[in-house]
């Protein structure tokens, strides 16, 4: 049984090399999502007058996950009549809103969330090593999420969970998300973000 503690990139790769089949994940700790992710879900439920879409209930659900230097690696299996679905998700420990003063006009605050910057940095040719194992990149628009990989294990199209785990570990180790957390917050990096970057830069009016 894996301990519920923070693991280094090398340790994560070693654990993933054992595979990510449902049986292998039984040795992973059941872990809650980061507090700020749950907090956003609580606030949304309060604003909507209830949890009609089940977002808060889902945010509170413990998941098989490993704590890492940069956040939380979640591997979530689900089952329905069509087969099994595996979702591989990455959440940051914290997701600060980074101001972009070079884009600001009077009376505005302009910025972007750290998770959006890191998510963009992870879309490189290296991610193809994961996609060739039957996964697809999905929209990772959840709070604090830096990647979302989805795969379907169906009759006639089985996922090789052992090989997939090894490939995932190699990709994460090479991606160096812990380094991106620092690099993407540097002033020289942020100055390169502009309106033409295609990134979800936001404007807030200051009253």
Protein Blocks (a to p, Z undefined) as FASTA:
>chain_A
ZZdddddfklmmmmmmnopafklmmmpccddddfklmmmmmmmmmmnopaflommmmmmp
ccdddddfklccdddddddfkbccdddddddfbdcddddfklpcehiacdddfklmmmmm
mmcfklmmmmmnopacdddfbghiabdcdddddehiacdfklmmmmmmmmmmmnommlmm
mmmmgfklmmmpcfknopacdddddZZ
